[in-house]
Amino acid sequence: MILIDSLIKVLEKVNRIIALIGNSVAWLLVALMVASILLQVFFRYVLNNALPWPEEAARAFMIWMMAMVASSAYRSGSFVAIEMLQDVLPELMAKVLRFLLLLMAAAVLYHLFVMGIEFFQRGFRTRAASFALKRAWIYLAMPVCFGSMLLVNLELLLSAFRQIFSDQTLSDPT
């Protein structure tokens, strides 16, 4: 358990740093997204001359903003979760169920991470429609998102494993 505890502490620290950076960058991306939308509104409705790039830029900023905060949201349990079954199971069974669900989530996140890398690599063949940027740099948000979520999942998975086999669970409560 000492090795697992050490790994959890390292992952907690790494994930905390990633979340801090991600949340900070996300604020900037939201500001850029809003600014590009307001710029487009001004040019379209005030000057009657719509710009070709703000909508695509705002979409790219939104994609990256989501990628930057997804791991933080996952770590804090902010995603939608159905916990009715877990709530009615005995404590040990609920812990095992949580571990198994995290294991399945890890498999899905790994698959999405690999797909995201492939998508990123294919993105070098095309560029954004309205400005000179390879789509790969927008698509890079996918492996960043799923990779950081996979790190959080590993932390949660190890914590769930530790909870199953902790002394509290295996000891007699009397």
C-alpha positions as CSV (number, residue, x, y, z in Angstrom):
1,M,0.0,0.0,0.0
2,I,3.0,2.3,0.5
3,L,3.7,2.3,-3.2
4,I,0.1,2.9,-4.1
5,D,-0.1,5.8,-1.6
6,S,3.1,7.3,-3.1
7,L,1.7,7.0,-6.6
8,I,-1.6,8.6,-5.5
9,K,0.3,11.5,-3.9
10,V,2.3,12.1,-7.1
11,L,-0.8,11.9,-9.3
12,E,-2.6,14.3,-6.9
13,K,0.1,16.8,-7.2
14,V,0.4,16.5,-11.0
15,N,-3.4,16.6,-11.5
16,R,-3.6,19.7,-9.2
17,I,-1.0,21.5,-11.2
18,I,-2.7,20.5,-14.5
19,A,-6.1,21.7,-13.1
20,L,-4.6,25.0,-11.9
21,I,-3.0,25.7,-15.3
22,G,-6.1,24.5,-17.2
23,N,-8.5,26.6,-15.2
24,S,-6.3,29.7,-15.6
25,V,-6.0,29.2,-19.4
26,A,-9.7,28.5,-19.7
27,W,-10.5,31.9,-18.4
28,L,-8.4,33.5,-21.1
29,L,-9.9,31.3,-23.7
30,V,-13.5,32.3,-22.6
31,A,-12.5,35.9,-22.8
32,L,-11.0,35.4,-26.3
33,M,-14.2,33.5,-27.4
34,V,-16.5,36.3,-26.1
35,A,-14.3,39.0,-27.7
36,S,-14.3,37.3,-31.1
37,I,-18.1,36.9,-30.9
38,L,-18.6,40.5,-29.9
39,L,-16.2,41.6,-32.7
40,Q,-18.3,39.6,-35.2
41,V,-21.6,41.1,-33.9
42,F,-20.1,44.6,-34.2
43,F,-18.9,44.0,-37.8
44,R,-22.0,42.2,-38.9
45,Y,-24.7,44.4,-37.4
46,V,-23.1,47.8,-36.9
47,L,-20.7,48.0,-39.9
48,N,-22.8,45.6,-42.1
49,N,-19.7,43.8,-43.1
50,A,-19.3,40.3,-41.5
51,L,-15.7,39.0,-40.9
52,P,-15.0,35.5,-42.1
53,W,-13.0,34.2,-39.2
54,P,-14.5,35.1,-35.7
55,E,-17.0,32.3,-35.6
56,E,-14.5,29.6,-36.4
57,A,-12.0,31.2,-33.9
58,A,-14.7,31.3,-31.2
59,R,-15.4,27.6,-31.9
60,A,-11.7,26.8,-31.5
61,F,-11.5,28.8,-28.3
62,M,-14.5,26.9,-26.9
63,I,-13.1,23.5,-27.8
64,W,-9.8,24.3,-26.1
65,M,-11.5,25.8,-23.1
66,M,-13.5,22.6,-22.6
67,A,-10.3,20.5,-23.0
68,M,-8.5,22.6,-20.4
69,V,-11.2,22.2,-17.7
70,A,-12.4,18.7,-18.3
71,S,-9.9,16.9,-16.1
72,S,-10.6,19.4,-13.3
73,A,-14.3,18.7,-13.5
74,Y,-13.7,15.0,-13.6
75,R,-11.5,15.1,-10.6
76,S,-14.0,17.1,-8.6
77,G,-16.9,14.9,-9.5
78,S,-18.7,17.6,-11.5
79,F,-19.8,15.4,-14.4
80,V,-23.2,13.8,-14.3
81,A,-23.3,10.5,-12.3
82,I,-26.0,8.1,-11.6
83,E,-25.2,6.7,-8.1
84,M,-28.5,5.0,-7.2
85,L,-27.1,1.5,-7.4
86,Q,-24.0,2.4,-5.5
87,D,-26.0,4.1,-2.7
88,V,-28.1,0.9,-2.0
89,L,-25.2,-1.6,-2.1
90,P,-23.2,-2.7,0.9
91,E,-20.1,-0.6,1.4
92,L,-17.6,-3.1,0.1
93,M,-19.7,-3.9,-3.0
94,A,-20.2,-0.2,-3.7
95,K,-16.4,0.3,-3.6
96,V,-15.8,-2.6,-5.9
97,L,-18.5,-1.3,-8.3
98,R,-16.8,2.2,-8.3
99,F,-13.4,0.6,-9.0
100,L,-14.9,-1.4,-11.9
101,L,-16.6,1.6,-13.4
102,L,-13.3,3.6,-13.1
103,L,-11.6,0.7,-14.8
104,M,-14.1,0.8,-17.7
105,A,-13.7,4.6,-17.9
106,A,-10.0,4.2,-18.1
107,A,-10.4,1.9,-21.1
108,V,-12.7,4.4,-22.8
109,L,-10.4,7.4,-22.0
110,Y,-7.4,5.5,-23.3
111,H,-9.2,4.7,-26.6
112,L,-10.3,8.3,-27.0
113,F,-6.8,9.5,-26.3
114,V,-5.4,7.3,-29.0
115,M,-8.2,8.4,-31.4
116,G,-7.4,12.0,-30.5
117,I,-3.7,11.6,-31.4
118,E,-4.7,10.0,-34.7
119,F,-7.1,12.9,-35.4
120,F,-4.4,15.4,-34.5
121,Q,-2.0,13.8,-36.9
122,R,-4.6,13.8,-39.7
123,G,-5.3,17.5,-39.0
124,F,-2.0,18.5,-40.6
125,R,-3.6,17.7,-44.0
126,T,-6.2,20.5,-43.8
127,R,-6.3,24.0,-42.5
128,A,-9.1,26.1,-40.9
129,A,-11.5,27.4,-43.5
130,S,-11.3,31.1,-42.6
131,F,-7.7,31.6,-41.4
132,A,-4.3,30.1,-42.0
133,L,-4.0,27.5,-39.2
134,K,-3.6,23.8,-39.5
135,R,-6.7,22.1,-38.0
136,A,-4.3,19.8,-36.1
137,W,-3.7,22.6,-33.6
138,I,-7.4,22.8,-32.9
139,Y,-7.7,19.0,-32.8
140,L,-4.8,18.8,-30.4
141,A,-7.4,19.7,-27.7
142,M,-8.7,16.1,-27.9
143,P,-5.6,14.2,-26.7
144,V,-4.9,17.0,-24.2
145,C,-8.4,16.6,-22.8
146,F,-8.5,12.8,-22.8
147,G,-4.8,12.5,-21.6
148,S,-5.4,14.7,-18.6
149,M,-8.6,13.0,-17.8
150,L,-6.8,9.7,-18.0
151,L,-4.3,10.9,-15.4
152,V,-7.2,11.9,-13.1
153,N,-8.8,8.5,-13.8
154,L,-5.6,6.8,-12.8
155,E,-5.5,8.7,-9.5
156,L,-9.2,7.9,-8.8
157,L,-8.6,4.3,-9.8
158,L,-5.7,3.9,-7.4
159,S,-7.7,5.6,-4.6
160,A,-10.6,3.3,-5.2
161,F,-8.3,0.3,-5.1
162,R,-6.8,1.5,-1.9
163,Q,-10.2,2.0,-0.4
164,I,-11.2,-1.6,-1.2
165,F,-8.2,-3.1,0.5
166,S,-7.7,-0.6,3.3
167,D,-7.6,-1.8,6.9
168,Q,-10.9,-0.1,7.6
169,T,-12.7,-2.2,5.1
170,L,-11.1,-5.5,6.1
171,S,-11.2,-5.0,9.9
172,D,-13.9,-6.1,12.1
173,P,-16.0,-2.9,13.1
174,T,-16.7,-4.3,16.6
